[in-house]
């Protein structure tokens, strides 16, 4: 079972993550939707496509743009559609 933890809270948990470039991508349903806040941030990966971001809010603290996902990944990354990955201090393991 892989967990994502930030600010003392488990924000995602799954035994079905997909590892891409060293990042665990959690199925969307394995992520606590209450901790995700909208973000306008987007970045582009040449082979995965356009990433969209969420900030994470736990116990009144915000971690800006600490979660990302590809709503419409390119064909080479199709398996991570509807999956979320984390960074910026989120402990995954």
PDB file with one MODEL, atoms N, CA, C and O in Angstrom:
MODEL        1
ATOM      1  N   UNK A   1       0.855  -1.179   0.000  1.00  0.00           N
ATOM      2  CA  UNK A   1       0.000   0.000   0.000  1.00  0.00           C
ATOM      3  C   UNK A   1       0.901   1.242   0.000  1.00  0.00           C
ATOM      4  O   UNK A   1       1.777   1.380   0.854  1.00  0.00           O
ATOM      5  N   UNK A   2       0.683   2.125  -0.946  1.00  0.00           N
ATOM      6  CA  UNK A   2       1.444   3.371  -1.048  1.00  0.00           C
ATOM      7  C   UNK A   2       0.569   4.495  -0.499  1.00  0.00           C
ATOM      8  O   UNK A   2      -0.616   4.588  -0.818  1.00  0.00           O
ATOM      9  N   UNK A   3       1.175   5.352   0.339  1.00  0.00           N
ATOM     10  CA  UNK A   3       0.456   6.481   0.920  1.00  0.00           C
ATOM     11  C   UNK A   3       1.144   7.786   0.541  1.00  0.00           C
ATOM     12  O   UNK A   3       2.361   7.836   0.364  1.00  0.00           O
ATOM     13  N   UNK A   4       0.344   8.837   0.421  1.00  0.00           N
ATOM     14  CA  UNK A   4       0.855  10.201   0.276  1.00  0.00           C
ATOM     15  C   UNK A   4       0.440  10.945   1.540  1.00  0.00           C
ATOM     16  O   UNK A   4      -0.739  10.986   1.891  1.00  0.00           O
ATOM     17  N   UNK A   5       1.435  11.538   2.226  1.00  0.00           N
ATOM     18  CA  UNK A   5       1.175  12.194   3.515  1.00  0.00           C
ATOM     19  C   UNK A   5       1.724  13.613   3.464  1.00  0.00           C
ATOM     20  O   UNK A   5       2.852  13.852   3.034  1.00  0.00           O
ATOM     21  N   UNK A   6       0.891  14.545   3.916  1.00  0.00           N
ATOM     22  CA  UNK A   6       1.349  15.927   4.036  1.00  0.00           C
ATOM     23  C   UNK A   6       0.714  16.568   5.264  1.00  0.00           C
ATOM     24  O   UNK A   6      -0.475  16.392   5.527  1.00  0.00           O
ATOM     25  N   UNK A   7       1.506  17.297   5.995  1.00  0.00           N
ATOM     26  CA  UNK A   7       1.068  18.024   7.185  1.00  0.00           C
ATOM     27  C   UNK A   7       0.331  17.107   8.168  1.00  0.00           C
ATOM     28  O   UNK A   7      -0.666  17.497   8.776  1.00  0.00           O
ATOM     29  N   UNK A   8       0.848  15.873   8.310  1.00  0.00           N
ATOM     30  CA  UNK A   8       0.298  14.938   9.280  1.00  0.00           C
ATOM     31  C   UNK A   8      -0.940  14.188   8.853  1.00  0.00           C
ATOM     32  O   UNK A   8      -1.525  13.465   9.659  1.00  0.00           O
ATOM     33  N   UNK A   9      -1.360  14.337   7.604  1.00  0.00           N
ATOM     34  CA  UNK A   9      -2.580  13.673   7.141  1.00  0.00           C
ATOM     35  C   UNK A   9      -2.281  12.788   5.928  1.00  0.00           C
ATOM     36  O   UNK A   9      -1.487  13.149   5.060  1.00  0.00           O
ATOM     37  N   UNK A  10      -2.930  11.632   5.888  1.00  0.00           N
ATOM     38  CA  UNK A  10      -2.872  10.783   4.694  1.00  0.00           C
ATOM     39  C   UNK A  10      -3.826  11.390   3.675  1.00  0.00           C
ATOM     40  O   UNK A  10      -5.033  11.464   3.909  1.00  0.00           O
ATOM     41  N   UNK A  11      -3.279  11.824   2.545  1.00  0.00           N
ATOM     42  CA  UNK A  11      -4.116  12.483   1.534  1.00  0.00           C
ATOM     43  C   UNK A  11      -4.435  11.571   0.362  1.00  0.00           C
ATOM     44  O   UNK A  11      -5.328  11.862  -0.434  1.00  0.00           O
ATOM     45  N   UNK A  12      -3.695  10.450   0.252  1.00  0.00           N
ATOM     46  CA  UNK A  12      -3.976   9.453  -0.783  1.00  0.00           C
ATOM     47  C   UNK A  12      -3.417   8.121  -0.320  1.00  0.00           C
ATOM     48  O   UNK A  12      -2.416   8.069   0.395  1.00  0.00           O
ATOM     49  N   UNK A  13      -4.073   7.044  -0.734  1.00  0.00           N
ATOM     50  CA  UNK A  13      -3.639   5.701  -0.347  1.00  0.00           C
ATOM     51  C   UNK A  13      -4.130   4.712  -1.387  1.00  0.00           C
ATOM     52  O   UNK A  13      -5.319   4.673  -1.701  1.00  0.00           O
ATOM     53  N   UNK A  14      -3.202   3.901  -1.930  1.00  0.00           N
ATOM     54  CA  UNK A  14      -3.592   2.942  -2.959  1.00  0.00           C
ATOM     55  C   UNK A  14      -2.540   1.851  -3.113  1.00  0.00           C
ATOM     56  O   UNK A  14      -1.353   2.072  -2.873  1.00  0.00           O
ATOM     57  N   UNK A  15      -2.994   0.682  -3.516  1.00  0.00           N
ATOM     58  CA  UNK A  15      -2.068  -0.379  -3.892  1.00  0.00           C
ATOM     59  C   UNK A  15      -2.017  -0.517  -5.412  1.00  0.00           C
ATOM     60  O   UNK A  15      -1.529  -1.516  -5.942  1.00  0.00           O
ATOM     61  N   UNK A  16      -2.531   0.505  -6.104  1.00  0.00           N
ATOM     62  CA  UNK A  16      -2.577   0.470  -7.570  1.00  0.00           C
ATOM     63  C   UNK A  16      -1.993   1.740  -8.189  1.00  0.00           C
ATOM     64  O   UNK A  16      -2.514   2.244  -9.184  1.00  0.00           O
ATOM     65  N   UNK A  17      -0.902   2.261  -7.596  1.00  0.00           N
ATOM     66  CA  UNK A  17      -0.269   3.443  -8.190  1.00  0.00           C
ATOM     67  C   UNK A  17       0.493   3.031  -9.449  1.00  0.00           C
ATOM     68  O   UNK A  17       0.849   1.866  -9.627  1.00  0.00           O
ATOM     69  N   UNK A  18       0.732   4.002 -10.302  1.00  0.00           N
ATOM     70  CA  UNK A  18       1.541   3.811 -11.506  1.00  0.00           C
ATOM     71  C   UNK A  18       2.764   4.700 -11.354  1.00  0.00           C
ATOM     72  O   UNK A  18       2.635   5.906 -11.141  1.00  0.00           O
ATOM     73  N   UNK A  19       3.950   4.114 -11.463  1.00  0.00           N
ATOM     74  CA  UNK A  19       5.176   4.885 -11.304  1.00  0.00           C
ATOM     75  C   UNK A  19       5.683   5.323 -12.675  1.00  0.00           C
ATOM     76  O   UNK A  19       5.948   4.498 -13.550  1.00  0.00           O
ATOM     77  N   UNK A  20       5.812   6.638 -12.841  1.00  0.00           N
ATOM     78  CA  UNK A  20       6.337   7.227 -14.075  1.00  0.00           C
ATOM     79  C   UNK A  20       7.386   8.251 -13.666  1.00  0.00           C
ATOM     80  O   UNK A  20       7.112   9.149 -12.870  1.00  0.00           O
ATOM     81  N   UNK A  21       8.575   8.112 -14.211  1.00  0.00           N
ATOM     82  CA  UNK A  21       9.680   9.021 -13.917  1.00  0.00           C
ATOM     83  C   UNK A  21       9.888   9.190 -12.418  1.00  0.00           C
ATOM     84  O   UNK A  21      10.181  10.291 -11.950  1.00  0.00           O
ATOM     85  N   UNK A  22       9.740   8.105 -11.664  1.00  0.00           N
ATOM     86  CA  UNK A  22       9.971   8.124 -10.222  1.00  0.00           C
ATOM     87  C   UNK A  22       8.825   8.659  -9.388  1.00  0.00           C
ATOM     88  O   UNK A  22       8.934   8.706  -8.163  1.00  0.00           O
ATOM     89  N   UNK A  23       7.733   9.062 -10.012  1.00  0.00           N
ATOM     90  CA  UNK A  23       6.568   9.592  -9.294  1.00  0.00           C
ATOM     91  C   UNK A  23       5.444   8.565  -9.265  1.00  0.00           C
ATOM     92  O   UNK A  23       5.132   7.943 -10.280  1.00  0.00           O
ATOM     93  N   UNK A  24       4.841   8.393  -8.095  1.00  0.00           N
ATOM     94  CA  UNK A  24       3.668   7.530  -7.968  1.00  0.00           C
ATOM     95  C   UNK A  24       2.436   8.330  -8.379  1.00  0.00           C
ATOM     96  O   UNK A  24       2.160   9.389  -7.817  1.00  0.00           O
ATOM     97  N   UNK A  25       1.708   7.825  -9.347  1.00  0.00           N
ATOM     98  CA  UNK A  25       0.437   8.414  -9.755  1.00  0.00           C
ATOM     99  C   UNK A  25      -0.677   7.584  -9.123  1.00  0.00           C
ATOM    100  O   UNK A  25      -0.813   6.391  -9.395  1.00  0.00           O
ATOM    101  N   UNK A  26      -1.473   8.239  -8.274  1.00  0.00           N
ATOM    102  CA  UNK A  26      -2.562   7.579  -7.561  1.00  0.00           C
ATOM    103  C   UNK A  26      -3.844   7.667  -8.373  1.00  0.00           C
ATOM    104  O   UNK A  26      -4.125   8.704  -8.973  1.00  0.00           O
ATOM    105  N   UNK A  27      -4.631   6.581  -8.400  1.00  0.00           N
ATOM    106  CA  UNK A  27      -5.951   6.700  -9.019  1.00  0.00           C
ATOM    107  C   UNK A  27      -6.728   7.834  -8.353  1.00  0.00           C
ATOM    108  O   UNK A  27      -6.657   7.998  -7.135  1.00  0.00           O
ATOM    109  N   UNK A  28      -7.456   8.604  -9.128  1.00  0.00           N
ATOM    110  CA  UNK A  28      -8.189   9.766  -8.606  1.00  0.00           C
ATOM    111  C   UNK A  28      -9.050   9.394  -7.405  1.00  0.00           C
ATOM    112  O   UNK A  28      -9.139  10.161  -6.446  1.00  0.00           O
ATOM    113  N   UNK A  29      -9.684   8.223  -7.449  1.00  0.00           N
ATOM    114  CA  UNK A  29     -10.571   7.831  -6.351  1.00  0.00           C
ATOM    115  C   UNK A  29      -9.807   7.487  -5.067  1.00  0.00           C
ATOM    116  O   UNK A  29     -10.422   7.353  -4.009  1.00  0.00           O
ATOM    117  N   UNK A  30      -8.486   7.344  -5.141  1.00  0.00           N
ATOM    118  CA  UNK A  30      -7.667   7.056  -3.954  1.00  0.00           C
ATOM    119  C   UNK A  30      -7.211   8.330  -3.244  1.00  0.00           C
ATOM    120  O   UNK A  30      -6.597   8.263  -2.179  1.00  0.00           O
ATOM    121  N   UNK A  31      -7.510   9.485  -3.828  1.00  0.00           N
ATOM    122  CA  UNK A  31      -7.092  10.776  -3.276  1.00  0.00           C
ATOM    123  C   UNK A  31      -8.277  11.412  -2.549  1.00  0.00           C
ATOM    124  O   UNK A  31      -9.391  11.442  -3.072  1.00  0.00           O
ATOM    125  N   UNK A  32      -8.032  11.914  -1.355  1.00  0.00           N
ATOM    126  CA  UNK A  32      -9.085  12.583  -0.581  1.00  0.00           C
ATOM    127  C   UNK A  32      -9.457  13.887  -1.282  1.00  0.00           C
ATOM    128  O   UNK A  32      -8.651  14.817  -1.303  1.00  0.00           O
ATOM    129  N   UNK A  33     -10.654  13.978  -1.854  1.00  0.00           N
ATOM    130  CA  UNK A  33     -11.018  15.186  -2.598  1.00  0.00           C
ATOM    131  C   UNK A  33     -11.111  16.430  -1.713  1.00  0.00           C
ATOM    132  O   UNK A  33     -11.012  17.552  -2.211  1.00  0.00           O
ATOM    133  N   UNK A  34     -11.301  16.239  -0.408  1.00  0.00           N
ATOM    134  CA  UNK A  34     -11.437  17.381   0.507  1.00  0.00           C
ATOM    135  C   UNK A  34     -10.145  18.174   0.645  1.00  0.00           C
ATOM    136  O   UNK A  34     -10.183  19.335   1.053  1.00  0.00           O
ATOM    137  N   UNK A  35      -8.996  17.574   0.314  1.00  0.00           N
ATOM    138  CA  UNK A  35      -7.717  18.277   0.476  1.00  0.00           C
ATOM    139  C   UNK A  35      -7.274  19.000  -0.791  1.00  0.00           C
ATOM    140  O   UNK A  35      -6.293  19.743  -0.760  1.00  0.00           O
ATOM    141  N   UNK A  36      -7.974  18.800  -1.902  1.00  0.00           N
ATOM    142  CA  UNK A  36      -7.575  19.399  -3.174  1.00  0.00           C
ATOM    143  C   UNK A  36      -8.287  20.730  -3.402  1.00  0.00           C
ATOM    144  O   UNK A  36      -9.513  20.814  -3.344  1.00  0.00           O
ATOM    145  N   UNK A  37      -7.503  21.753  -3.661  1.00  0.00           N
ATOM    146  CA  UNK A  37      -8.055  23.078  -3.961  1.00  0.00           C
ATOM    147  C   UNK A  37      -7.687  23.433  -5.400  1.00  0.00           C
ATOM    148  O   UNK A  37      -6.596  23.094  -5.858  1.00  0.00           O
ATOM    149  N   UNK A  38      -8.580  24.108  -6.113  1.00  0.00           N
ATOM    150  CA  UNK A  38      -8.304  24.456  -7.511  1.00  0.00           C
ATOM    151  C   UNK A  38      -7.059  25.329  -7.662  1.00  0.00           C
ATOM    152  O   UNK A  38      -6.724  26.123  -6.783  1.00  0.00           O
ATOM    153  N   UNK A  39      -6.395  25.163  -8.784  1.00  0.00           N
ATOM    154  CA  UNK A  39      -5.246  25.987  -9.146  1.00  0.00           C
ATOM    155  C   UNK A  39      -5.325  26.259 -10.647  1.00  0.00           C
ATOM    156  O   UNK A  39      -5.786  25.414 -11.415  1.00  0.00           O
ATOM    157  N   UNK A  40      -4.880  27.423 -11.053  1.00  0.00           N
ATOM    158  CA  UNK A  40      -4.865  27.765 -12.475  1.00  0.00           C
ATOM    159  C   UNK A  40      -3.556  27.348 -13.150  1.00  0.00           C
ATOM    160  O   UNK A  40      -3.394  27.528 -14.357  1.00  0.00           O
ATOM    161  N   UNK A  41      -2.627  26.794 -12.375  1.00  0.00           N
ATOM    162  CA  UNK A  41      -1.318  26.439 -12.908  1.00  0.00           C
ATOM    163  C   UNK A  41      -1.402  25.267 -13.881  1.00  0.00           C
ATOM    164  O   UNK A  41      -2.115  24.292 -13.645  1.00  0.00           O
ATOM    165  N   UNK A  42      -0.659  25.385 -14.979  1.00  0.00           N
ATOM    166  CA  UNK A  42      -0.516  24.315 -15.955  1.00  0.00           C
ATOM    167  C   UNK A  42       0.927  24.311 -16.448  1.00  0.00           C
ATOM    168  O   UNK A  42       1.560  25.362 -16.553  1.00  0.00           O
ATOM    169  N   UNK A  43       1.437  23.127 -16.748  1.00  0.00           N
ATOM    170  CA  UNK A  43       2.751  22.990 -17.369  1.00  0.00           C
ATOM    171  C   UNK A  43       2.624  21.989 -18.506  1.00  0.00           C
ATOM    172  O   UNK A  43       1.645  21.248 -18.586  1.00  0.00           O
ATOM    173  N   UNK A  44       3.622  21.973 -19.387  1.00  0.00           N
ATOM    174  CA  UNK A  44       3.574  21.063 -20.533  1.00  0.00           C
ATOM    175  C   UNK A  44       4.780  20.138 -20.497  1.00  0.00           C
ATOM    176  O   UNK A  44       5.918  20.585 -20.362  1.00  0.00           O
ATOM    177  N   UNK A  45       4.520  18.864 -20.617  1.00  0.00           N
ATOM    178  CA  UNK A  45       5.554  17.845 -20.758  1.00  0.00           C
ATOM    179  C   UNK A  45       5.535  17.391 -22.213  1.00  0.00           C
ATOM    180  O   UNK A  45       4.461  17.116 -22.748  1.00  0.00           O
ATOM    181  N   UNK A  46       6.683  17.306 -22.863  1.00  0.00           N
ATOM    182  CA  UNK A  46       6.697  16.942 -24.286  1.00  0.00           C
ATOM    183  C   UNK A  46       6.072  15.583 -24.592  1.00  0.00           C
ATOM    184  O   UNK A  46       5.506  15.398 -25.669  1.00  0.00           O
ATOM    185  N   UNK A  47       6.162  14.635 -23.671  1.00  0.00           N
ATOM    186  CA  UNK A  47       5.614  13.312 -24.002  1.00  0.00           C
ATOM    187  C   UNK A  47       4.348  12.946 -23.236  1.00  0.00           C
ATOM    188  O   UNK A  47       3.628  12.034 -23.641  1.00  0.00           O
ATOM    189  N   UNK A  48       4.060  13.656 -22.118  1.00  0.00           N
ATOM    190  CA  UNK A  48       2.843  13.350 -21.362  1.00  0.00           C
ATOM    191  C   UNK A  48       1.689  14.288 -21.697  1.00  0.00           C
ATOM    192  O   UNK A  48       0.527  13.890 -21.622  1.00  0.00           O
ATOM    193  N   UNK A  49       1.995  15.518 -22.062  1.00  0.00           N
ATOM    194  CA  UNK A  49       0.942  16.478 -22.378  1.00  0.00           C
ATOM    195  C   UNK A  49       0.892  17.614 -21.373  1.00  0.00           C
ATOM    196  O   UNK A  49       1.897  17.945 -20.745  1.00  0.00           O
ATOM    197  N   UNK A  50      -0.286  18.210 -21.226  1.00  0.00           N
ATOM    198  CA  UNK A  50      -0.464  19.364 -20.343  1.00  0.00           C
ATOM    199  C   UNK A  50      -0.913  18.906 -18.962  1.00  0.00           C
ATOM    200  O   UNK A  50      -1.949  18.260 -18.805  1.00  0.00           O
ATOM    201  N   UNK A  51      -0.104  19.260 -17.965  1.00  0.00           N
ATOM    202  CA  UNK A  51      -0.429  18.934 -16.571  1.00  0.00           C
ATOM    203  C   UNK A  51      -1.220  20.080 -15.958  1.00  0.00           C
ATOM    204  O   UNK A  51      -0.923  21.251 -16.190  1.00  0.00           O
ATOM    205  N   UNK A  52      -2.213  19.732 -15.188  1.00  0.00           N
ATOM    206  CA  UNK A  52      -2.997  20.688 -14.416  1.00  0.00           C
ATOM    207  C   UNK A  52      -2.692  20.421 -12.949  1.00  0.00           C
ATOM    208  O   UNK A  52      -2.334  19.303 -12.579  1.00  0.00           O
ATOM    209  N   UNK A  53      -2.833  21.445 -12.113  1.00  0.00           N
ATOM    210  CA  UNK A  53      -2.418  21.342 -10.717  1.00  0.00           C
ATOM    211  C   UNK A  53      -3.556  21.621  -9.741  1.00  0.00           C
ATOM    212  O   UNK A  53      -4.545  22.277 -10.069  1.00  0.00           O
ATOM    213  N   UNK A  54      -3.376  21.096  -8.527  1.00  0.00           N
ATOM    214  CA  UNK A  54      -4.205  21.415  -7.373  1.00  0.00           C
ATOM    215  C   UNK A  54      -3.261  21.845  -6.260  1.00  0.00           C
ATOM    216  O   UNK A  54      -2.138  21.349  -6.169  1.00  0.00           O
ATOM    217  N   UNK A  55      -3.706  22.754  -5.427  1.00  0.00           N
ATOM    218  CA  UNK A  55      -3.013  23.003  -4.174  1.00  0.00           C
ATOM    219  C   UNK A  55      -3.600  22.032  -3.158  1.00  0.00           C
ATOM    220  O   UNK A  55      -4.731  21.571  -3.307  1.00  0.00           O
ATOM    221  N   UNK A  56      -2.826  21.729  -2.130  1.00  0.00           N
ATOM    222  CA  UNK A  56      -3.287  20.819  -1.079  1.00  0.00           C
ATOM    223  C   UNK A  56      -3.523  21.643   0.187  1.00  0.00           C
ATOM    224  O   UNK A  56      -2.678  22.443   0.588  1.00  0.00           O
ATOM    225  N   UNK A  57      -4.679  21.436   0.803  1.00  0.00           N
ATOM    226  CA  UNK A  57      -5.028  22.150   2.031  1.00  0.00           C
ATOM    227  C   UNK A  57      -5.314  21.112   3.113  1.00  0.00           C
ATOM    228  O   UNK A  57      -6.231  20.299   2.993  1.00  0.00           O
ATOM    229  N   UNK A  58      -4.496  21.160   4.185  1.00  0.00           N
ATOM    230  CA  UNK A  58      -4.644  20.228   5.302  1.00  0.00           C
ATOM    231  C   UNK A  58      -4.455  20.998   6.601  1.00  0.00           C
ATOM    232  O   UNK A  58      -3.472  21.720   6.762  1.00  0.00           O
ATOM    233  N   UNK A  59      -5.385  20.846   7.516  1.00  0.00           N
ATOM    234  CA  UNK A  59      -5.310  21.477   8.838  1.00  0.00           C
ATOM    235  C   UNK A  59      -5.037  22.985   8.720  1.00  0.00           C
ATOM    236  O   UNK A  59      -4.266  23.542   9.501  1.00  0.00           O
ATOM    237  N   UNK A  60      -5.666  23.630   7.754  1.00  0.00           N
ATOM    238  CA  UNK A  60      -5.541  25.075   7.590  1.00  0.00           C
ATOM    239  C   UNK A  60      -4.291  25.543   6.880  1.00  0.00           C
ATOM    240  O   UNK A  60      -4.129  26.740   6.646  1.00  0.00           O
ATOM    241  N   UNK A  61      -3.398  24.624   6.528  1.00  0.00           N
ATOM    242  CA  UNK A  61      -2.167  24.981   5.799  1.00  0.00           C
ATOM    243  C   UNK A  61      -2.320  24.624   4.328  1.00  0.00           C
ATOM    244  O   UNK A  61      -2.945  23.620   3.985  1.00  0.00           O
ATOM    245  N   UNK A  62      -1.742  25.456   3.458  1.00  0.00           N
ATOM    246  CA  UNK A  62      -1.838  25.243   2.018  1.00  0.00           C
ATOM    247  C   UNK A  62      -0.466  24.976   1.420  1.00  0.00           C
ATOM    248  O   UNK A  62       0.501  25.676   1.721  1.00  0.00           O
ATOM    249  N   UNK A  63      -0.390  23.970   0.581  1.00  0.00           N
ATOM    250  CA  UNK A  63       0.815  23.626  -0.169  1.00  0.00           C
ATOM    251  C   UNK A  63       0.486  23.895  -1.639  1.00  0.00           C
ATOM    252  O   UNK A  63      -0.137  23.061  -2.295  1.00  0.00           O
ATOM    253  N   UNK A  64       0.900  25.053  -2.160  1.00  0.00           N
ATOM    254  CA  UNK A  64       0.489  25.452  -3.512  1.00  0.00           C
ATOM    255  C   UNK A  64       0.988  24.511  -4.598  1.00  0.00           C
ATOM    256  O   UNK A  64       2.157  24.125  -4.622  1.00  0.00           O
ATOM    257  N   UNK A  65       0.092  24.157  -5.481  1.00  0.00           N
ATOM    258  CA  UNK A  65       0.423  23.368  -6.679  1.00  0.00           C
ATOM    259  C   UNK A  65       1.186  22.086  -6.364  1.00  0.00           C
ATOM    260  O   UNK A  65       2.066  21.689  -7.128  1.00  0.00           O
ATOM    261  N   UNK A  66       0.861  21.439  -5.259  1.00  0.00           N
ATOM    262  CA  UNK A  66       1.599  20.248  -4.824  1.00  0.00           C
ATOM    263  C   UNK A  66       1.066  18.947  -5.410  1.00  0.00           C
ATOM    264  O   UNK A  66       1.649  17.886  -5.190  1.00  0.00           O
ATOM    265  N   UNK A  67      -0.035  19.018  -6.152  1.00  0.00           N
ATOM    266  CA  UNK A  67      -0.583  17.831  -6.816  1.00  0.00           C
ATOM    267  C   UNK A  67      -0.789  18.158  -8.288  1.00  0.00           C
ATOM    268  O   UNK A  67      -1.197  19.265  -8.641  1.00  0.00           O
ATOM    269  N   UNK A  68      -0.502  17.186  -9.135  1.00  0.00           N
ATOM    270  CA  UNK A  68      -0.737  17.419 -10.563  1.00  0.00           C
ATOM    271  C   UNK A  68      -1.336  16.190 -11.225  1.00  0.00           C
ATOM    272  O   UNK A  68      -1.229  15.072 -10.722  1.00  0.00           O
ATOM    273  N   UNK A  69      -1.961  16.424 -12.352  1.00  0.00           N
ATOM    274  CA  UNK A  69      -2.615  15.350 -13.109  1.00  0.00           C
ATOM    275  C   UNK A  69      -2.686  15.756 -14.571  1.00  0.00           C
ATOM    276  O   UNK A  69      -2.550  16.931 -14.913  1.00  0.00           O
ATOM    277  N   UNK A  70      -2.900  14.775 -15.419  1.00  0.00           N
ATOM    278  CA  UNK A  70      -3.024  14.996 -16.862  1.00  0.00           C
ATOM    279  C   UNK A  70      -4.439  14.597 -17.285  1.00  0.00           C
ATOM    280  O   UNK A  70      -4.711  13.411 -17.468  1.00  0.00           O
ATOM    281  N   UNK A  71      -5.346  15.573 -17.444  1.00  0.00           N
ATOM    282  CA  UNK A  71      -6.726  15.217 -17.808  1.00  0.00           C
ATOM    283  C   UNK A  71      -6.839  14.611 -19.208  1.00  0.00           C
ATOM    284  O   UNK A  71      -7.723  13.794 -19.466  1.00  0.00           O
ATOM    285  N   UNK A  72      -5.954  15.011 -20.096  1.00  0.00           N
ATOM    286  CA  UNK A  72      -5.947  14.484 -21.464  1.00  0.00           C
ATOM    287  C   UNK A  72      -4.505  14.172 -21.868  1.00  0.00           C
ATOM    288  O   UNK A  72      -3.931  14.881 -22.695  1.00  0.00           O
ATOM    289  N   UNK A  73      -3.911  13.113 -21.291  1.00  0.00           N
ATOM    290  CA  UNK A  73      -2.512  12.831 -21.600  1.00  0.00           C
ATOM    291  C   UNK A  73      -2.331  12.396 -23.055  1.00  0.00           C
ATOM    292  O   UNK A  73      -3.261  11.914 -23.701  1.00  0.00           O
ATOM    293  N   UNK A  74      -1.114  12.581 -23.544  1.00  0.00           N
ATOM    294  CA  UNK A  74      -0.775  12.082 -24.871  1.00  0.00           C
ATOM    295  C   UNK A  74      -0.813  10.554 -24.838  1.00  0.00           C
ATOM    296  O   UNK A  74      -0.798   9.942 -23.770  1.00  0.00           O
ATOM    297  N   UNK A  75      -0.864   9.948 -26.032  1.00  0.00           N
ATOM    298  CA  UNK A  75      -0.986   8.492 -26.119  1.00  0.00           C
ATOM    299  C   UNK A  75       0.087   7.754 -25.320  1.00  0.00           C
ATOM    300  O   UNK A  75      -0.202   6.728 -24.704  1.00  0.00           O
ATOM    301  N   UNK A  76       1.317   8.260 -25.323  1.00  0.00           N
ATOM    302  CA  UNK A  76       2.418   7.593 -24.627  1.00  0.00           C
ATOM    303  C   UNK A  76       2.203   7.543 -23.112  1.00  0.00           C
ATOM    304  O   UNK A  76       2.806   6.720 -22.424  1.00  0.00           O
ATOM    305  N   UNK A  77       1.356   8.413 -22.604  1.00  0.00           N
ATOM    306  CA  UNK A  77       1.098   8.477 -21.158  1.00  0.00           C
ATOM    307  C   UNK A  77      -0.355   8.172 -20.819  1.00  0.00           C
ATOM    308  O   UNK A  77      -0.823   8.523 -19.736  1.00  0.00           O
ATOM    309  N   UNK A  78      -1.061   7.536 -21.715  1.00  0.00           N
ATOM    310  CA  UNK A  78      -2.497   7.302 -21.535  1.00  0.00           C
ATOM    311  C   UNK A  78      -2.823   6.592 -20.225  1.00  0.00           C
ATOM    312  O   UNK A  78      -3.901   6.801 -19.668  1.00  0.00           O
ATOM    313  N   UNK A  79      -1.925   5.767 -19.729  1.00  0.00           N
ATOM    314  CA  UNK A  79      -2.217   5.000 -18.515  1.00  0.00           C
ATOM    315  C   UNK A  79      -2.310   5.853 -17.256  1.00  0.00           C
ATOM    316  O   UNK A  79      -2.814   5.377 -16.238  1.00  0.00           O
ATOM    317  N   UNK A  80      -1.834   7.117 -17.293  1.00  0.00           N
ATOM    318  CA  UNK A  80      -1.938   7.966 -16.094  1.00  0.00           C
ATOM    319  C   UNK A  80      -3.146   8.901 -16.128  1.00  0.00           C
ATOM    320  O   UNK A  80      -3.293   9.762 -15.261  1.00  0.00           O
ATOM    321  N   UNK A  81      -3.998   8.731 -17.119  1.00  0.00           N
ATOM    322  CA  UNK A  81      -5.234   9.527 -17.123  1.00  0.00           C
ATOM    323  C   UNK A  81      -6.026   9.193 -15.854  1.00  0.00           C
ATOM    324  O   UNK A  81      -6.080   8.037 -15.435  1.00  0.00           O
ATOM    325  N   UNK A  82      -6.630  10.203 -15.256  1.00  0.00           N
ATOM    326  CA  UNK A  82      -7.398  10.050 -14.009  1.00  0.00           C
ATOM    327  C   UNK A  82      -6.536   9.607 -12.832  1.00  0.00           C
ATOM    328  O   UNK A  82      -7.015   8.941 -11.915  1.00  0.00           O
ATOM    329  N   UNK A  83      -5.257   9.986 -12.868  1.00  0.00           N
ATOM    330  CA  UNK A  83      -4.331   9.714 -11.765  1.00  0.00           C
ATOM    331  C   UNK A  83      -3.701  11.032 -11.303  1.00  0.00           C
ATOM    332  O   UNK A  83      -3.572  11.980 -12.077  1.00  0.00           O
ATOM    333  N   UNK A  84      -3.314  11.067 -10.033  1.00  0.00           N
ATOM    334  CA  UNK A  84      -2.762  12.279  -9.421  1.00  0.00           C
ATOM    335  C   UNK A  84      -1.405  11.954  -8.801  1.00  0.00           C
ATOM    336  O   UNK A  84      -1.248  10.923  -8.147  1.00  0.00           O
ATOM    337  N   UNK A  85      -0.425  12.837  -9.007  1.00  0.00           N
ATOM    338  CA  UNK A  85       0.895  12.701  -8.390  1.00  0.00           C
ATOM    339  C   UNK A  85       1.162  13.897  -7.487  1.00  0.00           C
ATOM    340  O   UNK A  85       0.479  14.919  -7.569  1.00  0.00           O
ATOM    341  N   UNK A  86       2.166  13.756  -6.622  1.00  0.00           N
ATOM    342  CA  UNK A  86       2.448  14.784  -5.613  1.00  0.00           C
ATOM    343  C   UNK A  86       3.924  15.121  -5.565  1.00  0.00           C
ATOM    344  O   UNK A  86       4.774  14.330  -5.973  1.00  0.00           O
ATOM    345  N   UNK A  87       4.216  16.321  -5.056  1.00  0.00           N
ATOM    346  CA  UNK A  87       5.580  16.776  -4.806  1.00  0.00           C
ATOM    347  C   UNK A  87       5.529  17.875  -3.780  1.00  0.00           C
ATOM    348  O   UNK A  87       4.531  17.997  -3.071  1.00  0.00           O
ATOM    349  N   UNK A  88       6.573  18.688  -3.671  1.00  0.00           N
ATOM    350  CA  UNK A  88       6.640  19.836  -2.751  1.00  0.00           C
ATOM    351  C   UNK A  88       6.398  19.439  -1.298  1.00  0.00           C
ATOM    352  O   UNK A  88       5.550  20.011  -0.613  1.00  0.00           O
ATOM    353  N   UNK A  89       7.157  18.452  -0.847  1.00  0.00           N
ATOM    354  CA  UNK A  89       7.087  18.089   0.563  1.00  0.00           C
ATOM    355  C   UNK A  89       6.077  17.003   0.901  1.00  0.00           C
ATOM    356  O   UNK A  89       6.022  16.562   2.049  1.00  0.00           O
ATOM    357  N   UNK A  90       5.281  16.560  -0.059  1.00  0.00           N
ATOM    358  CA  UNK A  90       4.376  15.449   0.190  1.00  0.00           C
ATOM    359  C   UNK A  90       5.229  14.178   0.219  1.00  0.00           C
ATOM    360  O   UNK A  90       5.969  13.897  -0.724  1.00  0.00           O
ATOM    361  N   UNK A  91       5.120  13.419   1.304  1.00  0.00           N
ATOM    362  CA  UNK A  91       5.894  12.200   1.453  1.00  0.00           C
ATOM    363  C   UNK A  91       5.093  11.046   0.855  1.00  0.00           C
ATOM    364  O   UNK A  91       3.961  10.782   1.262  1.00  0.00           O
ATOM    365  N   UNK A  92       5.698  10.367  -0.116  1.00  0.00           N
ATOM    366  CA  UNK A  92       5.039   9.248  -0.782  1.00  0.00           C
ATOM    367  C   UNK A  92       5.861   7.994  -0.551  1.00  0.00           C
ATOM    368  O   UNK A  92       7.068   7.970  -0.791  1.00  0.00           O
ATOM    369  N   UNK A  93       5.200   6.967  -0.090  1.00  0.00           N
ATOM    370  CA  UNK A  93       5.925   5.721   0.127  1.00  0.00           C
ATOM    371  C   UNK A  93       5.065   4.671   0.768  1.00  0.00           C
ATOM    372  O   UNK A  93       5.532   3.559   1.018  1.00  0.00           O
TER     373      UNK A  93
ENDMDL
END
